[in-house]
Amino acid sequence: MTSTPWLAAMISPGQDFDGAPRLRKEFRLEEGHGGVVKAMLRATAFGIYEACINGTQVGDDVLSPGWSAYEWRLRYRSYDVTTLVTPTSVLGVELGNGWYRGRLAWHGMANLYGSELGFFGQLDIEFADGHVQSIASDASWQAGPSATTSNDLYDGQTIDARRLHKGWAEPGYVPGADWTGVRELAFDADRLAEPVGPPVVRAGVVRPVEIFTSPSGRTLVDFGQNLVGWLRFTVQGEAGQAITVRHAEVLEAGELGVRPLRSAKATDTFVLSGGLDSFEPTKTFHGFRYAEIAGWPGTLTADDVEAVVVHSDLERTGTFECSNELVNQLHRNIVWGLRGNFLDLPTDCPQRDERLGWTGDIAVFAPTAAYLYDVKGFLQDWLLDLAAEQKAANGLVPITVPDALKYCPQPPEFPAPESSALWSEASVWVPWALWEAYGDLSVLANQYESMAAHTRRVEGLLSPAGLWDSGFQFGDWLDPDAAPDQPWAAKADTGVVATACMYRTARLTAQAAGLLGKHDDEAHFEALAARVRNAFAEHYVAASGTIRSDCTTVYALAIAFDVLETPELRGFAGNRLAELVRDNNYRVSTGFAGTPFITHALTDTGHVDEAYRLLLEEGCPSWLYPVTMGATTVWERWDSMLPDGTINPGEMTSFNHYALGAVADWMHKAIGGIRPAEPGYARVLIQPQPGEGISWARTSLKTPHGEVRVEWTLDGGAFRLEATVPAGVAADVVLPDGERHTVEGGEYHFACAPAPVLDYQASR
């Protein structure tokens, strides 16, 4: 059915009802029009909502409508509820604070978008004769209390089972004296937007692996995996007894390690009714592996509780596995980090008083994400928020999207907001990553205005010499050699980092302009890129080839972004990068800027062995050090937990941050051997580059044209490769000895020694 015009109003309860009101509307189907052919509910809220008809949930989504740039985009979701409507029905809704009214960021502030919760919904019922009956939110609805007495995404939820009032959303329920009416709020329906990305859903369940008593006598539950979601259980105990659940990612000295949560309480409380109670706190979420449970009646067992995993509903597309089990665990950690932080938007972390859509993290992680999952709609939706925030800020791409920080007070000494290299680059790098992964030109078309606006703004920030060397920069954030309380104090010169990033941005924007037929813009941005490249060479590259600050990050970026003007300079940079890696005993020496690109830079300049040894190093700092410490997600800091089992003393420490997991992009392309030769894998490059320490690898990817599979082994010095190419797709296969083959859809087998090819056969 075609959606009818909006008749609904944004309605708010007459009382706040502890920030979790219930709303209901009872109605009868109009007679004389035949049977119901279709019934569609469209709904959204100021806050979060759960909708039901006659007591049955209308969808599988949770935490809807999620978090968007509410000032310009309030998304609604649509539900086919044809089978739920009866001659007399009740449309029931529960509201919660969510991102709209709950606490956001680390400043202790709430109500950033408004102080009143609201619901906006319309149920359109189409009958056999074409007549449409609409049940819309309006002043005739009723509002009352729910069983939730407090709810906040950071602090948790309290549910009092004595206030459940079963049947409240079913026909015939008579609201008590504590129910009130509703009032209509001022609301511009032009802000309504249909979502591009998927909803947040319950994506799985994890059972406890151990229940034990801490040194202080507390009951702790270990789920064996750092995850995002909540606990769910059914229990019976004395009426009024409270069960309290605290959450944390790690243990310290055998107790919950809650200091990294900062001010987030991450605590749920459940008050028993005296009967059999089922609890699920769906108005909050937590990042945790461990739960401390107090007040449980009787003895808690592993059969009593389960952890519900919550994230956006994404399809898994890419896999990777190899002979090194530590590397496999690292890859699993990267996948779980994505799952935990892709909860309606790409966040930095899911546990402390932050959980913001930091642009720098996704700028470098987008290629990895687009391999592991189908994130096209998910990231396109987020990019619409980025563009809306950017347009309102005169072209400035904020460091978080949605930009909650613009409402939060900053210290007087903090600089005024301005474009920041790598962070603001998300406006260009993320659309480009989606173009390469999916080959859909509409992504670039939709985001081009945003891409160009960012590039032009930074063009205006360049010095007369053509360098981006002024203003605040995050730079190579969290360089492992920086002090715990000075994450910005990196070895890499911030001007070098920013100018290299700007060169890449100008080139990508020029390429996007060319693809879209905007040839004047293409010429302009190509000239801008050339100017920045020349300035980089003149001011940052010595005659010897040394780049200013002479550290791994500056060489990695210069190589990966192709900033260097001659093959000789590129060769020197590759050799110097490999030398620095060796001199540091293959320990990681890069932060957020350099880490995603260093293994690519080493491999692309012929230093495959150094790249492998860097990946396989187990000492701190390294990718595998957290794995040896039992990590099940990627950490924010290389040493979020110190070797003695204590938590890093810095105030900013997360155990679930995907940014440093961007190395998986290299694992997929260099070890696994799959990369797009043309956008969207319309043509595929299969080129595994084996190195010491890994004797076999297998990887697969569901592309827009079908699944690509690659598996290789090293056996007694012989390299054997099996590849599956989708029908209608050409693949360029490059073997380690340099032999090249071009094949089309089918299964193929290759073998080579260090020199000539030994065997080649293809089957179609």
Secondary structure, DSSP 8 states (H G I E B T S, - for coil): ---------EEEESS-GGG--EEEEEEE--SSS-SEEEEEEEEEEESEEEEEETTEES-SB-SBT----TTT-EE-EEEE-GGG--SEEEEEEEEE-HHHHS-BTTTTB--SS-SS-EEEEEEEEEETTS-EEEEE--TT-EEE--SEEEEETTTEEEEEGGG--TTTTSTT----TT-EEEEEE---GGGEE--SS--EEEEEEE--SEEEE-TTS-EEEEEEEEEEEEEEEEEE--TT-EEEEEEES-EETTEE--GGGTT---EEEEE--SSEEEE--TT--EEEEEEEEES-SS---TTTEEEEEEEE---B-EEEEES-HHHHHHHHHHHHHHHHHBSSSB-S-SSSS----BHHHHHHHHHHHHHHB--HHHHHHHHHHHHHHHHHTTT---SBSS-GGGGS---TTS------TTTTTHHHHHHHHHHHHH--HHHHHHHHHHHHHHHHHHHHHS-TTS---SS----STT-TTS-TT-TT--SS-HHHHHHHHHHHHHHHHHHHHHHTT-HHHHHHHHHHHHHHHHHHHHHHB-TTS-BTT-SHHHHHHHHHTT--SSHHHHHHHHHHHHHHHHHTTT-----TTTHHHHHHHHHHTT-HHHHHHHHH--SSSSSHHHHHTT-SS--SSTTSB-TTS-B-SSS---S---GGGGGHHHIIIIII-EEESSGGGSEEEE-----TT--EEEEEEEETTEEEEEEEEEETTEEEEEEEEEEEEEEEEE-TTS-EEEEEEEEEEEEE-SSSEEEEEEE-
